[in-house]
Amino acid sequence: MPTIRELIKESEEKLDANNKDCNVPKVLYYHVSNLQPHELYLKMDEEVPEDIYKTYSEYLERYLNGEPVQYIKGKEYFFSREFSVDENVLIPRYETEELVEQLLYRIDDYFKDQEEIDLCDVGTGSGAIGISLDLEVPKAKVVATDISEEALKVAKKNNDDLGANVTFYAGDMLEPLIDHHVKVDVFVSNPPYIPQDQNIDPMVKDNEPHVALFGGEDGLYFYRKIFKDVKKVIKDRALLGFEMGFDQREIMEKAVHEYFGDTPFEIIKDMNGKDRMLFIYHNLK
Ligand code: GLN
């Protein structure tokens, strides 16, 4: 057996030659061995145990074959918490953490005098947004929906593992909310927004669920579907927050005007300076 140092070095060279992320060998080794970085550091010149070698080699092979490291590990961090993920859910993204952060500021601002608020996360996937908000805003009662039963299984596991208290409903977009007579103060969604025929990273396209990625011809199919009926599921005063594509400002502004008239709204940039979040202030400003 090689030493850990030798194994990792060999893997890094292999990944480098294939233009892949050279941090992955260490990430996989931590995961397989259950070692913390400082523990691994002290063991670098020890031989790799045989069982670890076997699992590690399988995982590295899967990564080399194009599988995202998050699915191999079955885990991804979101807003400082570790969420379980599998191929039935979108891997939570940094950009979406920014949506949660921006929502927290606005919830503080607009609902500070309210003792309780009702909130929904439509198309919750792994539950990343809804569960994070439930844990960050103790006075929020959170409902989350998804059309995929497989996704909801993952979200419910995350809810239980992280000690959150979200109510989950299966169904298409607003349908389950309408059926259950849900009316919210805060409506949140990160719907699929990639235009149907847009070229995207093969690692994303070949592995992540297409039902979570693609949003029709111009990417706005699901927003229009939401905008059309959203008044049925929001209260008289409500905040609406969405993630959106970086190149959708113009068509999004048009769609918001079309469905909400003169209601104030904002499109906010992410940390990369790209248009990424939409907030609609229904009777708030
Ligand atoms: N709400 C989940 C997330 O933001 C899933 C979004 C999706 O599948 N489009 O990670």
Residues whose N, C-alpha, C, O or C-beta is under 5 A from the ligand:
A	BS01	LIG	L90 I91 P92 T96 G123 T124 G125 S126 A128 I129 N190 P191 P192 A212
